[in-house]
Amino acid sequence: MMTVDQDTIYQYLDGRELLHTTLMKREQLLLELEKLVKAPQEIRCAEKVARFPLMRAQTLLFELSVISEYIDSVIFEINCYAERCGKPRVQVIEMKLQ
């Protein structure tokens, strides 16, 4: 019978906590991007023209791409620890856009 190193379990649990925190940060970035997109639609006055903050949107998209790559690597690491200590793996579910 194999004994699991306690350090491996701690790494697994720390990884899951890091994944949770990173997903929350990703959710905040997505919400901010959504606000940028919807803001110009709220202005209905003919005298005012909404200016889309392109630089901020590009920055958010870049941050989202970096954080997505980070999430992928964290999931990979968690699943490696999961195999070593017999814990459940992180499942990635593809969502279809509506």
Secondary structure, DSSP 8 states (H G I E B T S, - for coil): -----HHHHHHHHHHHHHHHHHHHHHHHHHHHHHHHHHHHHH---TT------HHHHHHHHHHHHHHHHHHHHHHHHHHHHHHHHT------------
